[in-house]
Structure formats: C-alpha cells, structure tokens
Amino acid sequence: VVTPSFNQAPFLAECIESVLSQGYPHLEYVIMDGGSTDGSVEIIRRYEKHITYWQSASDGGHYTALNAGFLRTTGDVMAWLNSDDKYPPLALLKAGFLFAHNPQVDWITGRPLVWDRDGRPDSVFVGALRYSRERFVSGQFDEPYIQQESTFWRRSLWNRAGGRLNTDLELAGDFELWIRFFRSAPLHTVDALLGGFRQHGAQ
C-alpha cells in the first residue's frame, strides 16, 4: 500500500492507523509526503517503525509520488490510499484472501463507501455492482464508478499495463489506469467494503 500526501495533517493519522490496524501479515506500507509544512512529518515519525519506507520532499506531484512509492514495494498485491481516505476493518485481509484463493483474478474492487469529514460512514453504493470493459469504454463508468480506494490488483497486471501511472494527467490517473487494466484482465467485484473515500470539501 502506498499513501501519497501533502499537507493533510488533519486526516493523516487516521489514514495511517486504518492501514496499520488491519493486522495484515507481510504488509509493505510506503508514505510519500510531498514536503508538507503542516505537521505531517511529525505524524509520520510517530508510526515510522511500522512503515516500510517514507520520505518528505518535493516529489513532482501526486502520480509521480505514487510511481516512486510503488518502486519501493515488492508485494504481489498492490493498492494506494490517499492520505485523507481510509480503509474499513479487515479490508486487506479480505483482499489478500481473495487473491490467494483465486489465482485467475488479477484485480478486484469492492462496494463504494464514502466517509464524512469526521471519518464516519456517510453512504454506501447499494445498486448492482456491474463492471465490464465494454461498459467502461462506452462511457458507462459512473453507475457504479470504480472506487480507487476499494481497488486492489496483482503486480503482474500492473507490469503488463505499463508499470506506472500517467504523470501527464492532473486528475483521473486512476481512471486511465483502469482502462489499461481492462485491456489485459476482467475486473472482479467483491460485495464487501474494501476502502472508502472521505468527502470533506477540499479535494
């Protein structure tokens, strides 16, 4: 798991704790801070003995930081969690179990969850989880959308898809990555909460 961050101190500790409290064995957790000046570094240092790698320096932006962070990891299953978002309990164990017992599965996504500003569950998508390459590339990508915080993939798929996020994009790097993933493998849905996006008005 890689967390990119820049001046997100109000939410950062809760994000970190949501990862470290998962109880997942052999977790590699990397935090790429873009040179924050709001106390984020002091927060990260409180957890550094549990973190695989972290840095705080100017990093060229969100997707550049993620690419550099993923280069610091070696695990078979990959994901990223932005520093104002968080995982629900058992998310990593569920994802790890599914990959371990389904070798044909290259990427998964859960039911979209939204946290409120205070980190409480605000809403969950309750409709049918229907995803396909055909629907996605034809423009049917909103109902439901593929929630980045709830999506996990194998390193082998990441490598086949180019092994990097597109740093030319200011936004929607995840959207472009999903298009490349769909070229190689179907997306498998999990009717469970695997991640959540925090809505706080400053995204």
C-alpha positions in Angstrom: 0.0 0.0 0.0 1.3 3.4 -1.0 0.0 6.7 0.6 0.8 9.9 -1.2 0.3 13.0 0.9 0.8 16.8 1.0 -0.4 19.0 3.9 -3.1 16.6 5.0 -2.3 16.6 8.7 -5.9 16.7 9.9 -6.6 13.3 8.3 -3.2 11.7 8.0 -3.0 9.8 11.3 -6.4 8.3 10.8 -5.4 7.1 7.3 -2.1 5.6 8.7 -3.9 3.8 11.5 -6.5 2.4 9.2 -3.7 0.7 7.3 -1.6 -0.4 10.2 -4.5 -1.7 12.3 -5.5 -4.2 9.6 -3.4 -6.9 11.1 -2.3 -8.0 7.6 0.9 -10.1 7.6 3.8 -9.1 5.4 2.4 -5.6 4.9 4.6 -3.2 2.9 3.4 0.4 3.7 5.1 3.3 2.0 4.3 7.0 2.6 5.4 9.6 0.1 5.0 13.1 1.5 5.5 16.0 -0.8 7.3 18.2 1.7 4.4 19.1 4.0 4.8 22.0 6.4 1.6 21.4 8.5 2.9 18.9 11.0 2.5 15.8 8.7 6.1 14.8 9.1 5.8 14.7 12.9 2.7 12.5 12.5 4.5 10.1 10.2 7.5 9.8 12.6 5.1 8.6 15.3 4.5 5.5 13.1 7.8 5.1 11.3 8.9 1.8 13.0 5.8 0.2 11.4 6.3 1.8 7.9 8.4 0.1 5.2 9.6 3.5 3.8 8.7 7.1 3.9 10.1 10.4 2.7 9.1 14.1 2.8 10.5 16.1 -0.1 9.2 17.8 -3.2 8.2 14.9 -5.5 6.8 16.2 -8.7 3.1 15.7 -7.9 0.6 13.0 -6.9 1.1 10.4 -9.7 4.9 10.9 -9.7 5.0 10.2 -6.0 2.9 7.1 -6.4 5.1 5.7 -9.1 8.2 6.3 -6.9 6.4 4.7 -3.9 5.4 1.6 -5.8 9.0 1.2 -6.9 9.8 0.8 -3.1 7.4 -2.2 -2.8 7.8 -5.8 -3.8 4.5 -7.4 -2.8 2.2 -9.4 -5.2 -0.9 -7.3 -4.3 -0.9 -3.5 -4.8 -3.1 -0.6 -3.9 -2.9 3.1 -2.9 -4.7 5.0 -0.3 -4.7 8.8 -0.3 -3.9 10.5 3.0 -7.4 11.8 3.6 -9.1 8.4 2.9 -9.1 5.2 5.0 -9.7 1.5 5.0 -12.5 -0.2 6.9 -11.5 -3.0 9.3 -10.4 -6.3 7.7 -10.2 -4.8 4.2 -6.7 -6.0 3.5 -7.3 -9.5 4.9 -10.4 -9.8 2.6 -8.4 -8.7 -0.4 -5.5 -10.9 0.4 -7.7 -14.0 1.0 -9.5 -13.5 -2.4 -6.2 -13.2 -4.3 -4.7 -16.2 -2.6 -7.7 -18.4 -3.3 -8.5 -17.2 -6.8 -5.3 -17.3 -9.0 -7.3 -16.4 -12.1 -8.2 -13.0 -10.6 -5.9 -10.1 -11.4 -7.9 -7.1 -10.0 -10.8 -6.6 -7.7 -13.0 -3.8 -6.4 -15.4 -3.5 -3.5 -18.7 -1.7 -2.9 -18.0 2.1 -3.0 -18.1 3.6 0.5 -17.9 7.3 1.4 -16.8 8.6 4.8 -17.8 12.0 6.1 -15.3 14.7 7.2 -15.1 13.1 10.6 -14.4 9.7 9.3 -17.8 8.2 9.9 -19.6 6.2 7.2 -21.7 8.5 5.2 -23.0 6.5 2.3 -22.6 3.1 0.5 -23.5 2.4 -3.1 -26.4 0.0 -2.9 -27.0 -0.8 -6.6 -25.8 -3.7 -8.6 -22.0 -3.9 -9.0 -21.8 -4.2 -12.8 -18.4 -3.6 -14.4 -17.1 -4.6 -17.8 -14.6 -3.4 -20.3 -17.4 -2.8 -22.8 -19.5 -0.7 -20.4 -16.4 1.3 -19.2 -15.1 2.3 -22.6 -18.5 3.1 -23.9 -19.0 5.8 -21.2 -21.0 3.8 -18.6 -18.5 4.3 -15.8 -20.5 6.3 -13.2 -23.1 3.9 -12.0 -21.3 2.4 -10.3 -17.9 4.0 -10.5 -14.7 2.1 -9.8 -13.7 3.4 -6.4 -9.9 3.8 -6.3 -9.7 3.3 -2.5 -11.5 0.0 -2.9 -9.5 -1.4 -5.7 -6.5 -3.9 -5.5 -4.5 -5.6 -8.2 -1.7 -8.0 -8.8 1.8 -6.7 -9.6 1.8 -8.9 -12.7 -1.2 -6.9 -14.1 0.5 -3.6 -13.1 3.6 -4.7 -15.1 1.6 -5.8 -18.1 -0.2 -2.4 -18.1 3.0 -0.4 -18.2 4.0 -0.4 -14.5 3.3 3.2 -13.9 0.6 5.9 -13.5 0.3 8.5 -16.2 2.1 11.6 -14.8 0.9 13.8 -17.7 -2.6 13.8 -16.1 -3.5 16.3 -13.3 -6.6 14.2 -12.4 -8.2 10.9 -13.2 -4.9 8.9 -13.2 -6.8 6.0 -11.7 -9.4 6.2 -14.5 -6.7 5.9 -17.1 -5.1 3.1 -15.3 -8.3 1.1 -15.2 -8.6 1.4 -19.0 -5.1 -0.2 -19.3 -6.1 -2.9 -16.8 -9.2 -3.7 -18.7 -7.1 -4.4 -21.8 -5.5 -7.3 -20.0 -8.0 -8.7 -17.5 -11.6 -8.5 -16.4 -12.5 -6.7 -13.2 -13.9 -8.9 -10.4 -16.3 -7.4 -8.0 -16.5 -8.1 -4.2 -19.7 -7.4 -2.4 -17.8 -6.1 0.7 -16.4 -2.8 1.9 -12.7 -2.7 0.9 -12.0 1.0 1.1 -13.6 4.4 1.5 -13.3 8.0 0.1 -13.5 10.9 2.6 -15.7 13.8 1.5 -14.5 17.0 3.1 -15.0 19.7 0.5 -11.3 20.4 -0.1 -10.4 17.6 -2.6 
